[in-house]
């Protein structure tokens, strides 16, 4: 099943609008030029502009593509979508218990093996590198500690 870009654009536009509206309720930080609403507002504005672009492109292509194409329904695509949703749910449920490194590592590895056609060694190397870089960036550069979990010792950074 394939939706016209205008439909997806509308969803993205509404999501961006919700982010901007929610960010506008964040308290102001006194003595600084920007506060906690700054980055969410930038992201929300980017989503709104992206959504508008998709709506325009989808509106122009509607005569050729229609609004919804139900042909070409493939089971492997549904499995891929289900795995992504399952990985997100597992991340939410297990993050505090297992910590960021294990939770993100397991989820990313499973998805990479699936999307890279079973190349498990390359997927493992990519997973280890990216998870450790993201953990280091949050802890050392951004000073935002990610959940450590009970299974792994504290990482050196």
Buried (B, 14 or more C-beta within 10 A) or exposed (E): EBBBBBBBBBEBBEBBBEBBEEBEEEEEEEEEEEBEBBEBBBBBBEBBEBBBBBBEBBEEEEEEBEEEEEEEEEEEEEEBEEBBEEBEEBBEEBBEEBBBBBBBBBBBBBBBBBEEEEEEEEBBEBBBEBBBEBBBEBBEEEEEEBBBBEEEEEBEE
